């Protein structure tokens, strides 16, 4: 119930801002960012070229993104 009320109130000002509330509710205390869109592929997930490869305790990211939601 609380989630629904929060979504409605935030959407009054800007519906796109509800995206962050939705993701936070699904993931608890974890913050989620979505990096799908690429210059050559748009949002076609099958055509994505960007990769995150493990490198020890970190990751090396290769490629380019044109939009990252909540990043």
C-alpha positions in Angstrom: 0.0 0.0 0.0 2.8 2.4 0.9 4.6 1.7 -2.4 1.4 2.5 -4.4 0.8 5.8 -2.5 4.5 6.8 -3.0 4.3 6.1 -6.7 1.1 8.1 -7.2 2.5 11.1 -5.3 5.8 11.2 -7.1 4.0 10.7 -10.5 2.0 13.9 -9.9 5.2 15.8 -10.5 7.0 13.6 -13.0 6.0 10.1 -13.9 9.6 9.2 -15.0 10.8 9.8 -11.5 8.7 6.8 -10.3 11.3 4.5 -12.0 13.7 5.0 -9.1 11.1 4.2 -6.5 10.0 1.1 -8.4 13.6 -0.3 -8.6 14.4 0.6 -5.0 11.3 -1.3 -3.8 12.2 -4.4 -5.8 15.8 -4.4 -4.6 15.6 -3.4 -1.0 18.7 -1.4 0.0 20.5 -2.1 -3.3 20.5 0.8 -5.9 20.0 -0.4 -9.4 21.0 1.3 -12.6 20.1 0.1 -16.1 22.6 0.7 -18.9 20.9 -0.7 -22.0 21.0 1.9 -24.7 24.0 2.1 -27.1 24.7 4.4 -30.0 24.8 1.6 -32.6 22.1 -0.7 -31.1 19.6 1.5 -29.5 17.8 -0.7 -26.9 18.1 -3.9 -28.9 19.6 -6.1 -26.2 20.7 -8.8 -28.7 22.9 -6.2 -30.5 24.7 -4.8 -27.5 28.5 -4.6 -27.7 29.5 -3.1 -24.3 31.0 -5.7 -22.0 32.0 -5.8 -18.3 34.8 -8.3 -17.9 36.1 -9.4 -14.4 39.6 -8.1 -13.6 40.6 -9.2 -10.1 38.2 -7.5 -7.6 37.1 -5.0 -10.3 35.5 -5.0 -13.7 36.9 -3.5 -17.0 34.1 -2.0 -19.1 34.6 -1.8 -22.8 32.1 -0.1 -25.2 29.9 2.9 -25.1 26.4 3.6 -23.7 24.2 6.5 -24.7 21.9 6.4 -21.7 22.0 5.0 -18.2 18.9 5.2 -16.1 19.6 6.0 -12.4 23.3 5.7 -13.0 
